[in-house]
Each structure stands twice: as C-alpha cells, then as structure tokens.
Amino acid sequence: MTNSLLWTGLLCCLGALLLQLFPGLAFRIGAEPAAAWLVFGFGVFLMILAAMLASGGRRSPRKTD
C-alpha cells in the first residue's frame, strides 16, 4: 500500500509540474494551471502519508533479560 501511495504522490507532483510548464496545453485539456498547486500539495501529502505508514510498520527488537 505504501508503494502505491508513494507512486501516486510522485505522479501528482509530476502532473502539477507539467501543468505549470505547459499552461497552453492545460487550457486545451480543460485543466486550470492555477489549481496545479492543489494537485502538488495532494501529492506531497500522499508521500508524507506513505513515509509515516512505512516507518510505523517496523517493529523494534525487544530486549529480553
């Protein structure tokens, strides 16, 4: 699940970057270039969520005396 969240976040960030770089194409497909920051923020949120899930899933070794 973390892998898919990470890749989806990366694709959101890449899509937002492409919308900012090519605003004419964005208008042609009906996307709003000003809303690209929302897509970028959502991608960053997904990557942070994936990192939190990945770090929380590991067990620390227990000491037994």
Secondary structure as UniProt FT lines:
FT   HELIX           2..21
FT   HELIX           23..29
FT   HELIX           33..35
FT   HELIX           36..56
//
